[in-house]
Each structure stands twice: as C-alpha cells, then as structure tokens.
C-alpha cells in the first residue's frame, strides 16, 4: 500500500493523545501500532514467537559453528560411523514438541478469544461485494450504506491514496463491536491491521468476530483476499469516535441512508456510479 502523505507522524501523534491513524507507512518495521485490546494481544503473541525463534536460531547457529570447527577434516580425520544415538533422538523429538506446546496454548486461546464477541454493545454487518463494502447497523435503526474508494484524482489534501473511502465505518470507542461478515459474490476478507480484525466474507455463510478501539482515530485496511480484478481496490476505513458523537452520527445516518424499497437510497445511487467507473477502468 502506498500513501498520499506521511502517516508515520500521525501514528506517533496517537500516542500523544491526538486521534490515532492506523495505516502503513514507508520503511515501517514490525506490526502496525495497536488501536485496541485485540491487536495488543496479537502483539504479545508475536513477541513470544519472535523470542522463541531468536533462541532457536542462535542455538542452531552456535551448534552448526561448533560442528564445523570440531569435526573438520584436520581435527577429525577418521569420521565416526555412528548412525543412532538414543539420547539425541529423544531430545530432538521431545524438545520441538515442548516448543510447539508453548506456542500452541496461547495461540489457541487468542484464536478462540477473537472468535466471539463478549458483551457486545454494537453489531455491524459487513458484506463484501465486487469491489466495495456494504455495512449495516441492525441495532441502531437497521440502516445500511455502501463504502466506495475515493479515486486518486478526487483525493483531498491529507487523504491516503488507495485507502480513503467515501463512507467510513463508524464505531464508538471503548466498546465491544460484534462484526458479522458474509459475501455477496465471491470470498473477500475484512482486514484492519491496527484493530487486529480479519475475517473472510463468504457467500452463503455468516461468520463472527469482534473488534474494539481504545482510542479515537481512523484505522485503515484493505481486502487481502484475491477476489477478482479490483481486489486490491477495496479499502476499509474504520473511524472510532466518542460515544456521544457516535450517537449523533447514527441519528443523522438514519435519515441519510433511509430505506427505499428495501434498499438504501444513497448506497444504490453510489453503486451505479462506482460500477460505471470500474467498467471504464477495465476498458482502458
């Protein structure tokens, strides 16, 4: 993902009490900064596995260096023909098993923790479509809308190229958000790295996960499933706002995205325009 402007400074500003910007930036190392408890748990597990890898790599490297020095031709002109060593065979079987157990226990705990929302206050239905996102809020008046990427020619100063959308997904901070995903046509993937949420949207199947933003900010993601020609052009923007601002937004959104004939009026108009633009892009 390439950015329009420097997001690194904006991410650092989030730590100083300013709205956080969860987005990739040039020359970044490691995972994106955590915007909530789920990503913090992923960070902790990542650190555990990283240190295990470092210890194993250092041990194997030292062992290899010792073997090269100790059993070189000059030092060991008559090589041993020993083919079995019971103690070594037990050790290199048991130790990897123990290492895998140490990794597996927190791994399964994290997977099951991410799977279901506990005491969720807000539910958001996410539908992946070629090639845009459809969001619905069943608990806030059952309104829905489509979210389309902003074309590069239409970007405003400060907006991120290939990541900005016309209608972001808005959530309240310090709130468990249940995310229900499904797909309309093919398999997509709802992926927001800084919030630690990733779930496939599969046609004919409903899946659940959850997310929580612990600070005000804007968190960017993209579909990372190869879902067709424009799969790379399905950005996700999640905007976390204070609860009072979220309630005001939902009240206004009920009017903006009023249901007309069972479909959101604004979303239907936006879809026609986006489909025309995408068709023009494919013909070029």
SVG drawing of the C-alpha trace seen along z (x, -y; Angstrom):
<svg xmlns="http://www.w3.org/2000/svg" viewBox="-40 -19 85 66">
<polyline fill="none" stroke="black" stroke-width="0.4" points="0.0,0.0 1.4,-3.4 0.3,-6.5 -0.5,-10.1 1.4,-11.9 3.3,-10.8 1.2,-8.7 4.1,-7.9 3.9,-11.2 0.1,-10.8 0.6,-7.4 3.1,-8.8 0.6,-11.6 -1.9,-9.0 0.4,-8.1 0.4,-11.8 -3.4,-12.0 -4.2,-13.1 -6.5,-11.0 -4.6,-7.9 -4.1,-7.0 -3.7,-3.3 -2.1,-2.9 1.1,-1.6 3.9,-3.9 7.2,-3.8 10.1,-1.8 8.0,-0.5 9.3,2.4 7.1,4.8 3.3,4.7 1.2,1.6 0.6,-0.2 -2.3,1.3 -5.5,-0.6 -7.3,1.8 -7.0,4.8 -7.2,7.4 -4.2,6.0 -2.3,5.7 -2.9,9.4 -1.7,10.1 1.4,8.0 2.1,10.0 1.8,13.4 4.0,12.1 6.7,11.1 6.5,14.6 7.0,16.4 9.7,13.9 11.8,14.6 11.4,18.4 12.6,18.0 15.6,15.9 16.6,18.5 16.3,21.4 18.2,19.6 21.0,18.7 21.2,22.2 21.3,23.8 23.8,21.3 26.1,21.9 25.7,25.7 26.5,25.5 29.6,23.4 30.8,25.8 30.2,28.9 32.1,27.2 35.1,26.4 35.1,29.7 34.6,32.1 36.6,30.5 38.9,32.8 42.1,31.6 40.6,32.2 38.7,35.3 40.5,37.3 38.6,40.5 34.9,39.7 32.6,41.7 30.2,44.2 27.6,43.9 24.1,43.9 21.9,43.9 22.1,42.1 19.1,42.8 19.5,39.7 19.9,37.3 16.9,38.8 14.7,38.5 15.9,34.9 15.4,33.6 11.9,35.2 10.8,34.1 12.2,30.5 10.3,29.5 7.1,30.9 7.5,28.9 8.2,25.7 5.1,26.3 3.0,26.8 4.4,23.5 3.3,21.8 0.0,23.7 -1.6,22.9 -1.6,19.0 -2.3,19.4 -5.5,21.3 -6.5,19.0 -6.1,16.0 -8.0,17.6 -11.0,18.5 -10.9,15.1 -11.1,13.4 -13.9,15.7 -16.8,14.5 -17.8,11.1 -18.4,10.9 -21.0,8.4 -21.0,6.6 -22.9,3.3 -22.9,2.7 -23.3,5.1 -22.1,4.3 -23.0,6.5 -20.2,6.4 -20.9,7.7 -18.1,8.0 -19.0,7.2 -17.1,6.8 -15.5,4.4 -16.7,2.4 -18.1,2.9 -21.6,2.8 -22.2,2.0 -25.4,2.3 -26.2,1.4 -29.1,3.6 -29.1,2.3 -29.1,-1.4 -32.2,-1.6 -31.2,1.1 -29.8,-1.4 -27.2,-0.4 -24.8,-2.0 -22.1,-1.2 -18.4,-2.3 -16.5,-3.0 -12.9,-4.0 -12.0,-7.6 -10.4,-7.8 -6.9,-9.2 -7.9,-12.3 -10.5,-13.1 -8.3,-12.9 -8.2,-15.9 -5.1,-17.0 -4.3,-14.6 -6.3,-11.7 -4.4,-8.5 -4.1,-7.1 -5.8,-3.7 -7.0,-3.7 -9.6,-6.5 -13.3,-5.8 -16.4,-8.0 -18.3,-6.5 -16.2,-5.0 -17.4,-2.5 -18.1,-4.5 -17.8,-2.9 -17.7,-4.2 -14.5,-3.9 -14.2,-1.7 -17.0,0.5 -17.0,4.2 -18.2,4.3 -19.6,7.5 -18.7,7.9 -20.9,10.3 -19.5,11.0 -20.8,12.5 -20.2,12.3 -22.5,11.4 -20.5,12.8 -17.0,14.3 -14.8,14.6 -13.5,11.3 -11.5,10.5 -12.4,7.8 -8.9,6.8 -8.0,3.9 -4.5,4.5 -4.3,1.8 -7.5,3.2 -6.4,6.8 -9.5,7.9 -9.5,10.1 -12.4,12.3 -13.4,13.8 -16.7,12.8 -18.0,16.0 -21.2,16.2 -23.9,18.3 -22.1,18.3 -22.3,16.0 -19.2,15.6 -18.5,13.6 -15.6,11.8 -15.2,8.6 -13.1,5.5 -12.6,2.7 -10.9,-0.7 -9.5,-2.0 -8.7,-5.4 -10.2,-7.9 -8.8,-7.7 -9.0,-6.4 -7.9,-2.9 -7.3,-1.7 -7.4,1.7 -7.9,3.5 -9.3,6.7 -6.4,9.1 -8.2,12.0 -7.7,12.3 -11.3,11.7 -11.1,10.5 -9.6,7.8 -10.1,5.0 -9.5,6.9 -6.6,4.6 -9.0,1.6 -11.3,2.5 -10.1,0.2 -11.6,0.2 -11.8,-2.8 -12.9,-2.5 -13.4,-5.7 -13.6,-5.5 -15.3,-8.4 -16.5,-9.2 -19.9,-7.6 -21.8,-10.8 -20.5,-11.6 -21.4,-8.1 -25.0,-8.5 -25.3,-11.8 -23.8,-10.2 -26.3,-7.3 -29.2,-9.7 -28.1,-11.5 -27.3,-8.3 -30.8,-7.0 -32.0,-9.9 -29.2,-9.9 -29.4,-6.1 -33.2,-5.8 -34.5,-2.5 -36.3,-2.9 -38.0,0.2 -35.8,2.4 -32.5,0.9 -30.5,-2.1 -31.2,-5.0 -27.8,-6.6 -26.0,-3.3 -27.9,-2.4 -27.0,-5.6 -23.4,-5.3 -23.2,-1.7 -24.3,-2.7 -21.7,-5.4 -18.9,-3.2 -19.8,-0.3 -19.6,-2.8 -16.2,-4.0 -14.9,-0.5 -16.2,0.6 -14.4,-2.4 -11.2,-1.4 -11.3,2.1 -11.9,0.9 -8.7,-1.2"/>
</svg>
